[in-house]
Amino acid sequence: MIKLYGIPRSRSLRVSWTLEELGLDWQYQHINFANGDGRDPAFLAVNPCGKVPALVDEGYAITESAAIVLYLAEKYGAGKLLPRGGTHDSALHHKWVSYIISELEQPLWSMGKHKFALPEEQRLAAMLPIAKWEFDKAAVIAEQWLPDSEFLLGEQFTVADILLGHTLLWATRFEQEIPPRLAAYRDRITARPAMIKGLAKEEGKLE
């Protein structure tokens, strides 16, 4: 049984969404950092960084959300969620994944760190407008790149769509302005049944 360690609506939602898109059986374990779960030796054995998400599949521990969802798509996708390797579509997919993680998400996480994640003495309020500037700049580029098709790679829903959809949800929760076409894309992508079911399972509304 695949086991996912996470926190509802965190990066673990990318993984639960992917698991549901692939129709896999999986278990969810909520890591409550306020209760010290992040320092539990059993959890640290899975992820020594003490962060979520982390996934265990057949005794093998995997961390970092993008790596996890790519692994799941490669192992269980059977042609779903990823374009064929070595193609132009694959290159476009890799570009989107890299851009989402390194440019679009990064300033949002800077906001999160300086609002709540870092110890209070390490938080800098001056970082927030800088991070907003970075996000706005990255979002403009993503808006320009967004195709007229339903998904980032035309008719095929992929891992990149999961990563972008979730990142835009984060931006919405952080009260960032999202360009109109990206906002419409976010609403369409995050209405998928697999995303809704994955979130419900994380929140304990489904077994």
N, C-alpha and C positions, 0 to 999 in steps of 0.2 A: 504493500500500500504506500502510495506517495504521501509524504507528510510535509505540509507547509507551515512554517512559523512566521507569524506576522502580526500586524496591527491593522484594524479596519481602516480603509481609505489611504493607507500608506502605500509605498511602492509594492507591498505584497499584493495589492489589488491587481497589479499587472499580471502576477503569476496566477492568482485565482481565476481571473478572466481567461487567461490562456488555457488553464486546465479545463475550464468549462467549454471553451471553443473546441477543444480536442475530445470532449466527451469522456474524460478520464475519471476514475475513482480516486478520491484523495481525502485526506484528513487535514483539519486545520487546528493549529494550536496558537491561541492568542498569547502573545508575550506582553505582559503588563510591566512596563519598566518602572512604574511608580511602586509596584509591589516587590521589586527586586528581581523579576524574572530574567532580566538581561544579564544578571551576574550569576545566575544559576549554573553550576558546573556542567550539568547535562546540556544546557543550551550552548554554553561556551565551547563545548566539544564539537558542536555542529558548526558554529561560527565564532571563532576566537575574537572577532571584532565586537561581538555582542550587539550586532545590529540585525534588523530585519529588512527584507525577507531572507529566509534561508529555506532550503528544500532538501529533503532526503528522499532518494529514489534508489531502491534496491541496496540500501546501506551506504550509498554514496552521497556525500553532502556537497551541495552547490550553493554559492552565495553570489551576490550582485544581481539585481533584478533583470537587467538586459541579458546577462549570460544565462540566467535560469530560463527565461522564456525562449531564447534561441535554442537552448539545449532541448527543451520540451518539444518545440516545433520540429527540430531535426530528428529526434528519436521517435516521436509518436505521430507526427503530422501526416505522413504518407502523402506528401504533395500539398497539404494544406498549410497555410500561414507563411510559407516561404516560396519565393520564386526559384526556378531551377538555377543551380550554381553556375557561375561562369558566364552568365548572360548579361545583357544590358540592364534587364529588370533587376537582376541580383545586385549589380553595381549601384543602381538607383536606390534599392532597398537599404544597402549598406550606408549610403550617403545619408538617408533619412535617419537611420538608427543613430549614427554618429552625431548628426546635428542635434537631434532631440536630446540626447544625453549630455553632450558637451556644451551646447550653446543655449538651448531653450530651457532645459531643466535647471542647469547650474545656477542661474541667478535666483530662481525660485527657492532652491535649497539654501542659498545664501540668506534669503529673507527668513526662512524657517529657522536657520541656526541662530540668527541675531534677534529673533523674536522669542524663541522658546527652547531650542535644542541645546544651545551652549550654556554653561554655567553663567549666571547673571554677570559676574565680574568680567567675563570675556565677550559680552555682547556690546556691539557698537551701533548706536542708533544711526550714525552717519552712513553706515553700510546700506541702509534700506533704500534711500533714493538712488544710490549707485546701482544697486541690484535691479531696481525698477527700470532704470535707463537701459541696462543690459538686456533685460527681458523684452522691453518694447522694441529695441533694435532687432533682436532675434526673431520676434513675432512678425515684424514687417517682412523679413526675408521669407519666413515660412508661409506667410500669406501669398507672397509672390510666387513661390514654388508650388503652391497647392494646385493640383490639376482640376479640371472641370469634371472629371469622373467621380464616381461614388467613393472610391478608395484611392490611396496614394499611388498604387500601382494599377490603376484602371479598374478592372472588374474583379481582381483578386484581393480579398481581405488578408492582411499580413500582420506579422509581429510589429512592423513599423506603425500600423494603425493603432494597435493596442498601446504602444508606447506614447504616441502622440495624443491619443484620446485621453489617457490617464494624466499626462503632463498638463493638458489644457484644463482638466478637472482641478488639478492642483492650483493652476493660475486663477481659476474662478474662486476657489476657496480663499486664496490670498488676495482677492479683490483687485486683480489686475485687469486692465482693459485689454480685450482680445479683439483683433480685427474681425470684421463681420463675416467674411467667408470662413475663417477659422472657427468662429463661434458656431456657425451653422454646421460645420463639419463635426465639431465637438458634440453638439446635440444629437446629431444623427448617429455617430459612432457609439456613443455611450448609452444609447437606447437599445443596444443589442441585448437579446435575452441572456447570453452568456455572461456579459458584464453584470447585469442585474442579479443573476443567480450567484455569481462569484461573490459579489458584495453581500448579498443576503446570508451566504454561508459564513463569511467573515464576521458578520454582526450577530451570529447565533440564531438567525431566523430560519435556517435550514440545517438539517443534519448532514 
